[in-house]
Structure formats: C-alpha cells, structure tokens
Amino acid sequence: MSDSVVEQLLARSNTLGSDPRNTNFAGGNTSAAGTRTDPVTGRPVDLLWVKGSGGDLGTLTEDGLAVLRLDRLRALVDVYPGEEREDEMVAAFDHCLFGKGGAAPSIDTAMHGLLRAAHVDHLHPDSGIALATAADGERLTRECFGDRVVWVPWRRPGFQLGLDIAKIAEENPNAIGAVLGGHGITAWAETSEQCQANSLEIIHTAERFLEEHGRPDPFGPALEGYGALPDDERRERAAALAPVIRGLASTDHPQVGRFTDSDVVLDFLASAEHPRLAALGTSCPDHFLRTKVRPMVLDLPADAPLEQAVARLRELHEEYRAEYRAYYERHAGPDSPAMRGADPAIVLVPGVGMFSFGKDAKTARVAGEFYVNAVNVMRGAEAVSTYRPIEESEKFRIEYWALEEAKLARLPKPKPLATRIALVTGAAGGIGKAIAARLAAEGACVVVADLDAGKAAEAAAELGGADVAVGVACDVSDADAVARALDEAALAFGGVDLVVNNAGLSISKPLLETTERDWDLQHDVMAKGSFLVSREAARVMTAQGMGGDIVYIASKNAVFAGPNNVAYSAVKADQAHQVRLLAAELGGEGIRVNGVNPDGVVRGSGIFAGGWGAQRAKVYGVKEEDLGAFYAKRTILGREVLPEHVANAVFALTAGELSHTTGLHIPVDSGVAAAFLR
C-alpha cells in the first residue's frame, strides 16, 4: 500500500507544482498518510510522507520526502510547550522519523500531521493569496466559498498553525480546505485524487470570484509618462541600467541579476497606485523571503534622461539601505541573527521593467517570478477590497527567524566563481568551449559568444540552460555586434565581470605568400576584436563598480619566432601587449588584465581543424595526425597541450587566489624554452 501512496503523492505534487497558477517555485508542500510494516516489530505502522525542507513540488521525487511515524508526531501535542517555544518542535520532528527518515522535515510538517486527513496540500496560488491578503479576507472567503472553505487568521508557520488548522477543520466537517490569512491555502481529503480536486476547486473558484466581482482597474488609472517604452528602446535602456543597478544591489554581497519586462510588471508600473502598493511589500512568507520586504522603485517617468535615472537610482539606493537598516533595528532582539545585507532584491523601473537579484541566476530568476506573483496578488486583493499584507514585525520574525538562519547555514559552500558573470568569445568549440565549461563548472554564469549563433546556443544548452549559460551571436570585429553581445549579458545576468578574449583564426603562409587580406582578417578578429571586446567590457565593469577580469588567450607565438607565420604571430604579439597596456590603465577600476600563452593545441581545436593543422604539418614535414605529438616532443615536459589545460589557466587567473596579479602571461606550452618570458 505504501508504495502506491508515495506514487500517488508524487504524481499529485508534480501535477500541482508544474502549473504556476497553483503555487510558486519551491513553494508549498504536500503529504500523504499510509501504512508500512515496521521491520523491527513486524507490525503495521501509520506513516506520513511529506515534502521535506527545500525542494520544489513540480520536480519532487521520493528523495525529497520526509517520512515520519504519525503516532509519535501526534504525541508531540502533549509535550508542546506553547507558541513562545514552538521553534523547539522542529528539532522534535527528528525523533518522529521512520527509518532513515528521508529529507529533513520542514516547519509545515505539523500542518500535515495534525490534520485528521490522509492527504493534505498546502499551496500558494495567486488567487488564494489575493483573498488571504484582502483587508476583509474573512468575509470574502465566506462569500466566495460558503462553508466549503474556512478562514484561518494569520499565524507564522509552525506547530501552533498546525493546531489551529486541525481544530478549525474538526469544527467544520463539511470543509475541504482553508484560506490562511496573509499566506495561502490548505486543502485535504481521504484520497489523493480528491485532495488534488479540492485544491484545484479552491484555486479556480477564487480565480472566478476575483474575475466576476473585481473592478477593471484595480491599480487605478494610468500614470502619465510611466507607460512602457517601445520594445527596442526599452531593452536598450534596460541594458544600460542593468550594470549600474547590479553594482548597487551588490554593495554588501555580489549578486547575479535577471531582467524581466513582462506585461504584468510593465502594466503595474504604469499605474497610479504602484508607488503605494510597492511600498506595502509582499505578504506570503515564500515571497518576501526572496524579494525582501519591499522593492526599490525608481520614481521617474519612463523617458527621463539616462543620466538623471542613474543619479536618482544611486540616491534611492542610499535611502533604501538606510530604511532597511532602520527596519532591522526596529524589530531585532538580542538573539536575532545579524543583518544579512541592506541592498534590494527587486528594483522596479517604470517603462522598462524589473531587475531581480540573487546569489545565482536561478535565485535571481525565482525572486523575479515571486514578485510577479506578488503583483498578481495585489491586483486580486485591490480588485475586490484593499491589499493588506501581514504586519512588518511579522515579516521580520520570518526573515530573521533562527530556523531560517539555520537553513541558510546548511547550504553548501559557494563555488569559487559563484556570482561571477563570464563572457567567452569563440566559445562554441575548441579552447573557448573548454574555457566556458570550466567557468560554468566553477559556478560562473557564462555568455557563450560565437560567430555562429546556432552553435553558440547549442554550447550554452550543454552547459545547463538559461540559469547557467546563454548563447549569443558575435562578430568580434564588428563594434555594434560586440556592444549587442555585452547588452545580452547585461539582460541575461545583470552585467559582466570576467571576459575571455579567445576568438581567433590562423592562416599559415610564408611572408611572400601572405596577402593583405590574410593580414587584415587575422588582425581584425584578434587584435581589433580583442580591443573592441575589452573596451565594451571595461565600460560595463566600470558602470558596475565591482572590478573584474579580462583574459587574453594569446600564444607562445607572441614571443617565439617560428617560420611561415608572420600575420598570426604578429597579431598574437599585439594581443600580448594589449594585456600590459590595459592592465596599467584599468587597475584603478579594480579590473585585472592577464593573458595565457598556449603552445599549439591540436586536439579539440577549431583553428587546427579548419586547415591550420595541415598548414603547420606541412611546414614541419610531419603528418597532420602526428602534429600534436610533434609539438609535445619539442617541449621540456614532453606533453601535448589540450583545450582543458588552457581552461585551467583561465580558472587559476580568475578564481581569486591571484587577486593581486595583473599584467601577467601564463605559459601553457609544456615548456618551450624559446618562449620563456623575460
């Protein structure tokens, strides 16, 4: 029976969690009760399978379930010390686990175990939270559902809330669920199928009620000058503002950003009531834990000059930080965790959109999704009543909850390049692809830039999709194309702080056979291209004010004079000196510029596969398939250089251990004495 119970629970969870109308990402929890034979006594024992702490309903698996003995869980009622000490009950859940227990039990476990129903869903649908945050939510709940859904006044999630819901459910035997004031909904039933049906009934009934009874302009009339800018102008403005805003949002801790210009956000910011509503902040605990208690909102019309907008954002940021510190000091007690950071997680710019921030791209994306949920909640509440979120003091109790702090402390240590945004040119194959893969593996968000847009997109997908990498088309010899690539980086992740100039090609010919076109093509791509990319990257990094790294993939040919290679070697020497020049110029901005000098990388190299290998093999009088071994034999270590070896050097330069190093070239050539740096 138990296996069937778990399968039904997972199927229900995945179905409900896959639709954002039902609950937000990682929000809510589900449970099912059943029996299993106790391996110690051989007797049947009643168990509860409930989504554990963390995780997401839409992707929940059995590993994400906590498994507890119901008799022990319900026996905790007799030792419950009261609301003032209810946090102690979370530790008590561990003594109720069955076997290895599965995932760690969440704070909502009591809600599921104390209700006398076999199946329970706790969800955060926009429609349900709209009623839950309405000023007269209790009346509206009665009007919407009659006696099928009951009202539970706001209480912080925990053991007491579980007791409250269980008592109200017992007193209302006809009820299929409850609206939890300021929070969300809970539904229950004796079968998994009926529980899912009850959850959906509550959600859809609330949606219809809001639609049928709501006023058409819940956010008030349009605010003149605050409407959405035209698409191209809007994205151009967003790309220009993103690095500035990211730098502000990273004052305390580096953050990754995400830009959103959905109609939901733009319409909200175009309305007369958006300043009042934004100032009230979000209400559902799942929302404000990710969005902070309120966003930072630019109070200028959409067409305000860019310079004025930037200056005002800086002023508002100072005000936001002061207000946040005051919020902390108003509510913090002697045992409160230290303030985690005073920067906004959500920044709203009328006519442009929303910038959301987090410790990685996924967290930034989810924060933005939660604020969209919050806007939908405000719309619903204002349509039928007045939006009234939970009290600020209650938000603080959750944001700076000791249990929340303990959860944060359990998170794995960040990877070395976490929060860093990298742009790698020529990254769809060969050395560039190896570099992009290494940077992504070490925690960076990566913009895969390549002349071939399709291959760039494919390479980005291989790295893990849009929360890890994006592919962009970029001809590095075209200044406009380079600017567009940096704009895409800003829109995808908030800016850039690690750039690798890797794009290149080579044509091996003797001097008298080298054409002007041969010379110009290689200098356009590598000398001019590196210059254009570095210039645009420096603009973004300077706007961010967070420093950064620029790495040139040069070559041992920058210092080694080989035959039939004048154009390529000359341009590599150009790149090598750009490293020194830019290191000297950009150091004051905290931007470090370094280079890597590889020997010939034959295996996995796009350049060698494109004809360069055959040309060099002919020069040295060896077979093309033996070229890598030929290069290895002439080195001190006798080892062939591969793309991942170059990637290792880029990582070493940018991962933080060489924080005081700039203007350096690292040889990755297995030891070519003639290329030793002097």
Beta strands, then each sheet from edge to edge (+ up, - down):
strand 1: 29-37
strand 2: 44-51
strand 3: 65-69
strand 4: 97-102
strand 5: 119-123
strand 6: 149-152
strand 7: 177-180
strand 8: 184-189
strand 9: 256-260
strand 10: 296-297
strand 11: 346-349
strand 12: 353-358
strand 13: 421-425
strand 14: 445-450
strand 15: 469-473
strand 16: 498-501
strand 17: 548-553
strand 18: 591-598
strand 19: 665-668
sheet 1: 4+ 3- 2+ 1- 5+ 8- 7+ 6+
sheet 2: 9+ 12- 11+ 10+
sheet 3: 15+ 14+ 13+ 16+ 17+ 18+ 19+
end
